[in-house]
Amino acid sequence: MNARLRLAGAWSGKGAALLGIASALVTTQALAAVSPPVLSMAFGAESIPQYGSTTLAFTISNPNAATVLGPVLDDDLPEGLAVSTPNRLISNTCDGIVTFGRNFDNTDAIELSGGGNGLLPGATCTIVVSVTGMTPGVKINTTRPIRSPGLGLTGNTASAQITVVYVPPPPNAPGPLSGLWWNASESGWGISFTQRLSNIFATLYTYDALGNPMWYTANCDEIPVNAPEGSCAGDVYEVNGPRFFGVSFAPLTESEVSKAGRIQVAFKDSNNASVQYTISGVSRTISATRQIFPIIPTSTPPIDYTDLWWNPNEPGWGMTIEHQYNNIFLLWYVYDGNGKPMWYVASNCAVVGNACTGTLYRTTGPAFSTGFDPHQVRVFAVGTATVEFTDANNAVLSYTVDGVSGTKSVTRELF
C-alpha cells in the first residue's frame, strides 16, 4: 500500500510538472496571439474653406481578449493643415495625454502617450482635435504606425483626406492674426490685433507714467493679404477724447489725436510674434503670443465674435473682443472724466445663447518703461458689462461703471 502511495505520489509530481509545461505553452501561445491596437481616422468634413476649421478624430480599437497597454499615437499633419488655436483638443477618451508640437519642417504634430491603464479587451477610445486649413489644396494626412510599446507591438497606419478651398473673405471677416496677444511672463498688459486684408489695427493696453490705464492705437500696414505670418509697421497714436460716462459722447476731432511713436511686428506664425516699438521715447523689443484662455474646451461656437467693435456715430472709442469657446474676453477703451485714455476689461464674459455678461475691472500697473513688473498690477471691480449680439455683425453693450449705467449699439469696424 505504501508502495502504491509512493507510486501515486511520483506520478502526481510528474503530472504537475507536465501541467506546468502545458500552462507555459498556453501562456506563450496567448502572448504570441496578441494583436496590436487598430487605428482609424476621419475628418469631420470632406472640404473646408481656407482658414476654416473642422474636427479630426482618431479612433483606437483593441481587438484582443486582453488589455493592450499604453497605445502610442503619432501624427504629423501635412503642410498647410494646422492644429487650431486656441481650440485645439476637443475631447480625449483614451488613456494617456494628448500633446501638440511643431516639427523641424514647421508642420504640426499630435501625440498620445503616457497611458498606464491601457485599453480594455474589445474597447475603443477616441481623440478629437480641431484643425484649420491654412493653404488651399488637397491634404492627405497619414499617421505613423500605432504602437503598444509595453508589448512591443506595432500596428497599422491610418490615412484621411480633406480639401481646403480658397474662398475670398467677406469684408467683415477679420484675418487669422486677429485676437488678443500678450507676454505670459508680463501679465497685466497686452495688444489686440485686428487683421483685414493687408492692414492690421493694433491697440496697446498698458499704463501711463503714474500707473493709470493707458491705451495707444496703431495702423500696422503691408502684411500679406490675410496671411497667417509676415511683418507690418506703422505709426502709434495717443488719443485724448471727450468724457465718456454720464454724458452724450462727442465725436473725436483730429486735434485730439497725436503721433506717439512707431511699431513694427514680425509674425512668425499665427501664434507667435516679435513686437518692437518706440512710444513716447521708450523703446522696447518683446516677444508676444496669442493668449489662450485657461478654460475647459467646449464645442466650437457657431459664430466667432472676435473682432474690433465700435459705434460709427461715435468714433473715438471702441472695444476688442476675443471669443474662445463659451467665453469672451472684452477690452473696452474709452476716456475718463478728464478726457484721458482709460480702459476696462471683462476677462470672463460668459457666453449664454447670443449674449455674454461679466464683471468689469479697472487695473493699475507699473509706469510705462523698458520693463514690466507684473507684481505691481492691481485689479479693481468697477461694475458689469453685457454684450447682446443681435446678429453676427451687430450688438448692444449695456454697462454699469462706478454707478453710472448706459447702453450703446456697436458693430464690427470695417477698414
ZIBELQUI-V990638 format. One record per residue. N is the residue number from 0. RES is the residue in one letter. SS is DSSP state (hx for helix, st for strand, lp for the rest). PSI is psi as a letter, one per 30 degrees, with the letter a starting at -180 (NA if undefined). BURIAL is 1 if it has 16 or more other ideal C-beta (glycine too) atoms within 10 Angstrom, else 0. Layout:
n->N res->RES ss->SS psi->PSI burial->BURIAL
n->N res->RES ss->SS psi->PSI burial->BURIAL
This chain:
n->0 res->M ss->lp psi->e burial->0
n->1 res->N ss->hx psi->e burial->0
n->2 res->A ss->hx psi->e burial->0
n->3 res->R ss->hx psi->e burial->0
n->4 res->L ss->hx psi->e burial->0
n->5 res->R ss->hx psi->e burial->0
n->6 res->L ss->hx psi->e burial->0
n->7 res->A ss->hx psi->e burial->0
n->8 res->G ss->hx psi->e burial->0
n->9 res->A ss->hx psi->e burial->0
n->10 res->W ss->hx psi->e burial->0
n->11 res->S ss->hx psi->e burial->0
n->12 res->G ss->hx psi->e burial->0
n->13 res->K ss->hx psi->e burial->0
n->14 res->G ss->hx psi->e burial->0
n->15 res->A ss->hx psi->e burial->0
n->16 res->A ss->hx psi->e burial->0
n->17 res->L ss->hx psi->e burial->0
n->18 res->L ss->hx psi->e burial->0
n->19 res->G ss->hx psi->e burial->0
n->20 res->I ss->hx psi->e burial->0
n->21 res->A ss->hx psi->e burial->0
n->22 res->S ss->hx psi->e burial->0
n->23 res->A ss->hx psi->e burial->0
n->24 res->L ss->hx psi->e burial->0
n->25 res->V ss->hx psi->e burial->0
n->26 res->T ss->hx psi->e burial->0
n->27 res->T ss->hx psi->e burial->0
n->28 res->Q ss->hx psi->e burial->0
n->29 res->A ss->hx psi->e burial->0
n->30 res->L ss->hx psi->e burial->0
n->31 res->A ss->hx psi->f burial->0
n->32 res->A ss->lp psi->f burial->0
n->33 res->V ss->lp psi->k burial->1
n->34 res->S ss->lp psi->l burial->0
n->35 res->P ss->lp psi->l burial->1
n->36 res->P ss->lp psi->l burial->1
n->37 res->V ss->st psi->k burial->1
n->38 res->L ss->st psi->k burial->1
n->39 res->S ss->st psi->l burial->1
n->40 res->M ss->st psi->k burial->1
n->41 res->A ss->st psi->k burial->0
n->42 res->F ss->st psi->l burial->1
n->43 res->G ss->lp psi->f burial->0
n->44 res->A ss->lp psi->l burial->0
n->45 res->E ss->lp psi->f burial->0
n->46 res->S ss->st psi->l burial->0
n->47 res->I ss->st psi->l burial->1
n->48 res->P ss->st psi->l burial->0
n->49 res->Q ss->lp psi->k burial->1
n->50 res->Y ss->lp psi->g burial->1
n->51 res->G ss->lp psi->l burial->0
n->52 res->S ss->st psi->l burial->1
n->53 res->T ss->st psi->l burial->1
n->54 res->T ss->st psi->l burial->1
n->55 res->L ss->st psi->j burial->1
n->56 res->A ss->st psi->k burial->1
n->57 res->F ss->st psi->k burial->1
n->58 res->T ss->st psi->k burial->1
n->59 res->I ss->st psi->k burial->1
n->60 res->S ss->st psi->k burial->1
n->61 res->N ss->lp psi->j burial->1
n->62 res->P ss->lp psi->g burial->0
n->63 res->N ss->lp psi->l burial->1
n->64 res->A ss->lp psi->g burial->0
n->65 res->A ss->lp psi->l burial->0
n->66 res->T ss->lp psi->k burial->1
n->67 res->V ss->st psi->k burial->1
n->68 res->L ss->lp psi->k burial->1
n->69 res->G ss->lp psi->i burial->1
n->70 res->P ss->st psi->k burial->1
n->71 res->V ss->st psi->k burial->1
n->72 res->L ss->st psi->k burial->1
n->73 res->D ss->st psi->k burial->0
n->74 res->D ss->st psi->k burial->1
n->75 res->D ss->st psi->j burial->1
n->76 res->L ss->lp psi->k burial->1
n->77 res->P ss->lp psi->l burial->1
n->78 res->E ss->lp psi->k burial->0
n->79 res->G ss->lp psi->f burial->1
n->80 res->L ss->st psi->k burial->1
n->81 res->A ss->st psi->l burial->1
n->82 res->V ss->st psi->k burial->1
n->83 res->S ss->lp psi->k burial->1
n->84 res->T ss->lp psi->k burial->1
n->85 res->P ss->lp psi->f burial->1
n->86 res->N ss->lp psi->i burial->1
n->87 res->R ss->lp psi->d burial->1
n->88 res->L ss->st psi->k burial->1
n->89 res->I ss->st psi->e burial->1
n->90 res->S ss->st psi->l burial->0
n->91 res->N ss->st psi->j burial->1
n->92 res->T ss->lp psi->g burial->0
n->93 res->C ss->lp psi->l burial->1
n->94 res->D ss->lp psi->j burial->1
n->95 res->G ss->lp psi->a burial->1
n->96 res->I ss->st psi->k burial->0
n->97 res->V ss->st psi->k burial->1
n->98 res->T ss->st psi->l burial->0
n->99 res->F ss->st psi->k burial->0
n->100 res->G ss->st psi->a burial->0
n->101 res->R ss->st psi->k burial->0
n->102 res->N ss->lp psi->l burial->0
n->103 res->F ss->lp psi->f burial->0
n->104 res->D ss->lp psi->g burial->0
n->105 res->N ss->lp psi->g burial->0
n->106 res->T ss->lp psi->l burial->0
n->107 res->D ss->st psi->k burial->1
n->108 res->A ss->st psi->k burial->0
n->109 res->I ss->st psi->k burial->1
n->110 res->E ss->st psi->k burial->1
n->111 res->L ss->st psi->k burial->1
n->112 res->S ss->st psi->l burial->0
n->113 res->G ss->lp psi->g burial->0
n->114 res->G ss->lp psi->k burial->1
n->115 res->G ss->lp psi->f burial->0
n->116 res->N ss->lp psi->f burial->0
n->117 res->G ss->lp psi->a burial->1
n->118 res->L ss->st psi->k burial->1
n->119 res->L ss->lp psi->l burial->0
n->120 res->P ss->lp psi->k burial->0
n->121 res->G ss->lp psi->g burial->0
n->122 res->A ss->lp psi->l burial->1
n->123 res->T ss->st psi->l burial->0
n->124 res->C ss->st psi->l burial->1
n->125 res->T ss->st psi->k burial->0
n->126 res->I ss->st psi->k burial->1
n->127 res->V ss->st psi->k burial->1
n->128 res->V ss->st psi->l burial->1
n->129 res->S ss->st psi->k burial->1
n->130 res->V ss->st psi->l burial->1
n->131 res->T ss->st psi->k burial->1
n->132 res->G ss->st psi->j burial->1
n->133 res->M ss->lp psi->e burial->1
n->134 res->T ss->lp psi->k burial->0
n->135 res->P ss->lp psi->l burial->0
n->136 res->G ss->st psi->l burial->1
n->137 res->V ss->st psi->k burial->0
n->138 res->K ss->st psi->j burial->1
n->139 res->I ss->st psi->j burial->0
n->140 res->N ss->st psi->k burial->1
n->141 res->T ss->st psi->k burial->0
n->142 res->T ss->lp psi->l burial->1
n->143 res->R ss->lp psi->l burial->1
n->144 res->P ss->lp psi->k burial->0
n->145 res->I ss->lp psi->k burial->1
n->146 res->R ss->st psi->l burial->1
n->147 res->S ss->st psi->i burial->1
n->148 res->P ss->hx psi->e burial->0
n->149 res->G ss->hx psi->f burial->0
n->150 res->L ss->hx psi->g burial->1
n->151 res->G ss->lp psi->h burial->0
n->152 res->L ss->st psi->k burial->1
n->153 res->T ss->st psi->k burial->0
n->154 res->G ss->lp psi->b burial->1
n->155 res->N ss->lp psi->l burial->0
n->156 res->T ss->lp psi->l burial->0
n->157 res->A ss->lp psi->l burial->1
n->158 res->S ss->st psi->k burial->0
n->159 res->A ss->st psi->l burial->1
n->160 res->Q ss->st psi->k burial->0
n->161 res->I ss->st psi->k burial->1
n->162 res->T ss->st psi->k burial->0
n->163 res->V ss->st psi->j burial->1
n->164 res->V ss->st psi->k burial->0
n->165 res->Y ss->lp psi->k burial->0
n->166 res->V ss->lp psi->k burial->0
n->167 res->P ss->lp psi->k burial->0
n->168 res->P ss->lp psi->k burial->1
n->169 res->P ss->lp psi->l burial->0
n->170 res->P ss->lp psi->f burial->0
n->171 res->N ss->lp psi->g burial->0
n->172 res->A ss->lp psi->j burial->1
n->173 res->P ss->lp psi->l burial->1
n->174 res->G ss->lp psi->l burial->1
n->175 res->P ss->lp psi->f burial->1
n->176 res->L ss->lp psi->f burial->1
n->177 res->S ss->lp psi->k burial->1
n->178 res->G ss->st psi->a burial->1
n->179 res->L ss->st psi->k burial->1
n->180 res->W ss->st psi->l burial->1
n->181 res->W ss->st psi->l burial->1
n->182 res->N ss->lp psi->j burial->1
n->183 res->A ss->hx psi->f burial->0
n->184 res->S ss->hx psi->f burial->0
n->185 res->E ss->hx psi->h burial->1
n->186 res->S ss->lp psi->k burial->0
n->187 res->G ss->lp psi->f burial->1
n->188 res->W ss->lp psi->l burial->1
n->189 res->G ss->st psi->l burial->1
n->190 res->I ss->st psi->k burial->1
n->191 res->S ss->st psi->k burial->1
n->192 res->F ss->st psi->k burial->1
n->193 res->T ss->st psi->j burial->1
n->194 res->Q ss->st psi->k burial->1
n->195 res->R ss->st psi->j burial->1
n->196 res->L ss->lp psi->c burial->0
n->197 res->S ss->lp psi->g burial->1
n->198 res->N ss->st psi->k burial->1
n->199 res->I ss->st psi->k burial->1
n->200 res->F ss->st psi->k burial->1
n->201 res->A ss->st psi->k burial->1
n->202 res->T ss->st psi->k burial->1
n->203 res->L ss->st psi->j burial->1
n->204 res->Y ss->st psi->j burial->1
n->205 res->T ss->st psi->b burial->1
n->206 res->Y ss->st psi->l burial->1
n->207 res->D ss->lp psi->a burial->1
n->208 res->A ss->lp psi->f burial->0
n->209 res->L ss->lp psi->g burial->0
n->210 res->G ss->lp psi->g burial->1
n->211 res->N ss->lp psi->l burial->1
n->212 res->P ss->st psi->k burial->1
n->213 res->M ss->st psi->k burial->1
n->214 res->W ss->st psi->l burial->1
n->215 res->Y ss->st psi->l burial->1
n->216 res->T ss->st psi->l burial->1
n->217 res->A ss->st psi->k burial->1
n->218 res->N ss->st psi->j burial->1
n->219 res->C ss->st psi->j burial->1
n->220 res->D ss->st psi->l burial->0
n->221 res->E ss->lp psi->g burial->0
n->222 res->I ss->lp psi->k burial->1
n->223 res->P ss->lp psi->k burial->0
n->224 res->V ss->lp psi->j burial->0
n->225 res->N ss->lp psi->g burial->1
n->226 res->A ss->lp psi->l burial->1
n->227 res->P ss->lp psi->g burial->1
n->228 res->E ss->lp psi->l burial->1
n->229 res->G ss->st psi->a burial->1
n->230 res->S ss->st psi->l burial->0
n->231 res->C ss->st psi->l burial->1
n->232 res->A ss->st psi->l burial->1
n->233 res->G ss->st psi->l burial->1
n->234 res->D ss->st psi->k burial->0
n->235 res->V ss->st psi->k burial->1
n->236 res->Y ss->st psi->k burial->0
n->237 res->E ss->st psi->k burial->1
n->238 res->V ss->st psi->k burial->1
n->239 res->N ss->lp psi->k burial->0
n->240 res->G ss->lp psi->a burial->1
n->241 res->P ss->lp psi->l burial->1
n->242 res->R ss->lp psi->k burial->1
n->243 res->F ss->lp psi->e burial->1
n->244 res->F ss->lp psi->k burial->1
n->245 res->G ss->lp psi->g burial->0
n->246 res->V ss->lp psi->l burial->0
n->247 res->S ss->lp psi->k burial->0
n->248 res->F ss->lp psi->k burial->1
n->249 res->A ss->lp psi->k burial->0
n->250 res->P ss->lp psi->k burial->0
n->251 res->L ss->lp psi->k burial->1
n->252 res->T ss->lp psi->l burial->0
n->253 res->E ss->hx psi->e burial->0
n->254 res->S ss->hx psi->f burial->0
n->255 res->E ss->hx psi->g burial->0
n->256 res->V ss->st psi->k burial->0
n->257 res->S ss->st psi->k burial->0
n->258 res->K ss->st psi->k burial->0
n->259 res->A ss->st psi->f burial->1
n->260 res->G ss->st psi->a burial->1
n->261 res->R ss->st psi->k burial->0
n->262 res->I ss->st psi->k burial->1
n->263 res->Q ss->st psi->k burial->1
n->264 res->V ss->st psi->k burial->1
n->265 res->A ss->st psi->j burial->0
n->266 res->F ss->st psi->j burial->1
n->267 res->K ss->lp psi->e burial->0
n->268 res->D ss->lp psi->a burial->1
n->269 res->S ss->lp psi->g burial->1
n->270 res->N ss->lp psi->f burial->1
n->271 res->N ss->st psi->k burial->0
n->272 res->A ss->st psi->l burial->1
n->273 res->S ss->st psi->k burial->0
n->274 res->V ss->st psi->k burial->1
n->275 res->Q ss->st psi->k burial->0
n->276 res->Y ss->st psi->l burial->1
n->277 res->T ss->st psi->j burial->0
n->278 res->I ss->st psi->k burial->1
n->279 res->S ss->lp psi->h burial->0
n->280 res->G ss->lp psi->f burial->0
n->281 res->V ss->st psi->k burial->0
n->282 res->S ss->st psi->k burial->0
n->283 res->R ss->st psi->k burial->0
n->284 res->T ss->st psi->k burial->0
n->285 res->I ss->st psi->k burial->1
n->286 res->S ss->st psi->k burial->0
n->287 res->A ss->st psi->k burial->1
n->288 res->T ss->st psi->l burial->0
n->289 res->R ss->st psi->k burial->1
n->290 res->Q ss->lp psi->k burial->1
n->291 res->I ss->lp psi->k burial->1
n->292 res->F ss->lp psi->k burial->1
n->293 res->P ss->lp psi->i burial->0
n->294 res->I ss->lp psi->l burial->0
n->295 res->I ss->lp psi->k burial->0
n->296 res->P ss->lp psi->k burial->1
n->297 res->T ss->lp psi->a burial->0
n->298 res->S ss->lp psi->l burial->0
n->299 res->T ss->lp psi->k burial->0
n->300 res->P ss->lp psi->k burial->1
n->301 res->P ss->lp psi->f burial->0
n->302 res->I ss->lp psi->k burial->0
n->303 res->D ss->lp psi->j burial->1
n->304 res->Y ss->lp psi->g burial->1
n->305 res->T ss->lp psi->k burial->1
n->306 res->D ss->st psi->l burial->1
n->307 res->L ss->st psi->k burial->1
n->308 res->W ss->st psi->k burial->1
n->309 res->W ss->st psi->l burial->1
n->310 res->N ss->lp psi->j burial->1
n->311 res->P ss->lp psi->f burial->0
n->312 res->N ss->lp psi->f burial->0
n->313 res->E ss->lp psi->h burial->1
n->314 res->P ss->lp psi->k burial->0
n->315 res->G ss->lp psi->f burial->1
n->316 res->W ss->lp psi->l burial->1
n->317 res->G ss->st psi->a burial->1
n->318 res->M ss->st psi->k burial->1
n->319 res->T ss->st psi->k burial->1
n->320 res->I ss->st psi->k burial->1
n->321 res->E ss->st psi->j burial->1
n->322 res->H ss->st psi->j burial->1
n->323 res->Q ss->st psi->k burial->1
n->324 res->Y ss->lp psi->b burial->1
n->325 res->N ss->lp psi->h burial->1
n->326 res->N ss->st psi->k burial->1
n->327 res->I ss->st psi->k burial->1
n->328 res->F ss->st psi->j burial->1
n->329 res->L ss->st psi->k burial->1
n->330 res->L ss->st psi->k burial->1
n->331 res->W ss->st psi->j burial->1
n->332 res->Y ss->st psi->k burial->1
n->333 res->V ss->st psi->b burial->1
n->334 res->Y ss->st psi->k burial->1
n->335 res->D ss->lp psi->a burial->0
n->336 res->G ss->lp psi->f burial->0
n->337 res->N ss->lp psi->g burial->0
n->338 res->G ss->lp psi->g burial->0
n->339 res->K ss->lp psi->k burial->1
n->340 res->P ss->st psi->k burial->1
n->341 res->M ss->st psi->k burial->1
n->342 res->W ss->st psi->l burial->1
n->343 res->Y ss->st psi->l burial->1
n->344 res->V ss->st psi->k burial->1
n->345 res->A ss->st psi->j burial->1
n->346 res->S ss->st psi->f burial->1
n->347 res->N ss->st psi->i burial->1
n->348 res->C ss->st psi->j burial->1
n->349 res->A ss->st psi->k burial->0
n->350 res->V ss->st psi->k burial->1
n->351 res->V ss->st psi->j burial->0
n->352 res->G ss->lp psi->b burial->0
n->353 res->N ss->lp psi->g burial->0
n->354 res->A ss->st psi->l burial->1
n->355 res->C ss->st psi->k burial->1
n->356 res->T ss->st psi->k burial->1
n->357 res->G ss->st psi->l burial->1
n->358 res->T ss->st psi->k burial->0
n->359 res->L ss->st psi->k burial->1
n->360 res->Y ss->st psi->k burial->0
n->361 res->R ss->st psi->k burial->1
n->362 res->T ss->st psi->l burial->1
n->363 res->T ss->st psi->l burial->1
n->364 res->G ss->lp psi->a burial->1
n->365 res->P ss->lp psi->l burial->1
n->366 res->A ss->lp psi->k burial->1
n->367 res->F ss->lp psi->k burial->1
n->368 res->S ss->lp psi->a burial->0
n->369 res->T ss->lp psi->f burial->0
n->370 res->G ss->lp psi->l burial->0
n->371 res->F ss->lp psi->k burial->1
n->372 res->D ss->lp psi->j burial->0
n->373 res->P ss->hx psi->f burial->0
n->374 res->H ss->hx psi->f burial->0
n->375 res->Q ss->hx psi->f burial->0
n->376 res->V ss->lp psi->k burial->1
n->377 res->R ss->st psi->k burial->0
n->378 res->V ss->st psi->k burial->0
n->379 res->F ss->st psi->k burial->0
n->380 res->A ss->st psi->k burial->0
n->381 res->V ss->st psi->f burial->1
n->382 res->G ss->st psi->a burial->1
n->383 res->T ss->st psi->l burial->1
n->384 res->A ss->st psi->k burial->1
n->385 res->T ss->st psi->k burial->1
n->386 res->V ss->st psi->j burial->1
n->387 res->E ss->st psi->j burial->0
n->388 res->F ss->st psi->j burial->1
n->389 res->T ss->lp psi->f burial->0
n->390 res->D ss->lp psi->a burial->0
n->391 res->A ss->lp psi->f burial->0
n->392 res->N ss->lp psi->f burial->1
n->393 res->N ss->st psi->l burial->0
n->394 res->A ss->st psi->l burial->1
n->395 res->V ss->st psi->k burial->0
n->396 res->L ss->st psi->k burial->1
n->397 res->S ss->st psi->k burial->0
n->398 res->Y ss->st psi->l burial->1
n->399 res->T ss->st psi->j burial->0
n->400 res->V ss->st psi->j burial->1
n->401 res->D ss->lp psi->h burial->0
n->402 res->G ss->lp psi->f burial->0
n->403 res->V ss->st psi->k burial->0
n->404 res->S ss->st psi->l burial->0
n->405 res->G ss->st psi->l burial->0
n->406 res->T ss->st psi->k burial->0
n->407 res->K ss->st psi->k burial->1
n->408 res->S ss->st psi->k burial->0
n->409 res->V ss->st psi->l burial->1
n->410 res->T ss->st psi->l burial->1
n->411 res->R ss->st psi->k burial->1
n->412 res->E ss->lp psi->j burial->1
n->413 res->L ss->lp psi->k burial->0
n->414 res->F ss->lp psi->NA burial->0
